[in-house]
Amino acid sequence: MNCAFCAHSKCYTIGQNCTNLKEEEVCASYTEEERQLMQAASVTESRNYMQMTRIEESAYFAKEMGVKKIGIAFCIGLKSEARLVADYFKKQGFAVDSVCCKVCSVDKDLLALEKIKKEGSEAMCNPKTQARLLNEAHTELNFIVGLCVGHDMVFTKNSEAPVSSIITKDRVLSHNPAGALYSRYWKRKLGILEEGKV
């Protein structure tokens, strides 16, 4: 499969199936929990298309799922944003637990992790413990606010609750990673500028 390079997207426009998978097989592969997530996602999309920001859609989705308690796993560098996200969810009627990436303040040396500053101690990011603490808090949905690439994967892998992102970290582009795909300068720098463009 290489859908990113498809010239026609007929799966979307006319219902063409480019795989050997049958519709029945695809539908049967979803668990009951996944079907509930898919239904809530579909309702959120269809009723709010082009009307809500991601944070609004996230709260709407959580209400559709009947969620009462939300978890937030955040980067310490986005503490202010995490507080605003938590405030918003609380105002929407949810209980909220939040855990910062530096929880437990474990030194990077203990896992032989490379440091930003070469000398002295430096607390590592601790996504597995973030997930553990939110699991122990029995959160029903967890949202990431700016965890590093890789740390977000460890958190997601270890979270018992489904995970989505409110903010995806990009320190260079003010946490707007898609900006690199819309900027001619960045596309050129990344070697993905369309042929014939300057």
Order of alpha helices (4+ residues) and beta strands (2+ residues): alpha-alpha-alpha-alpha-beta-alpha-beta-alpha-beta-alpha-beta-alpha-alpha
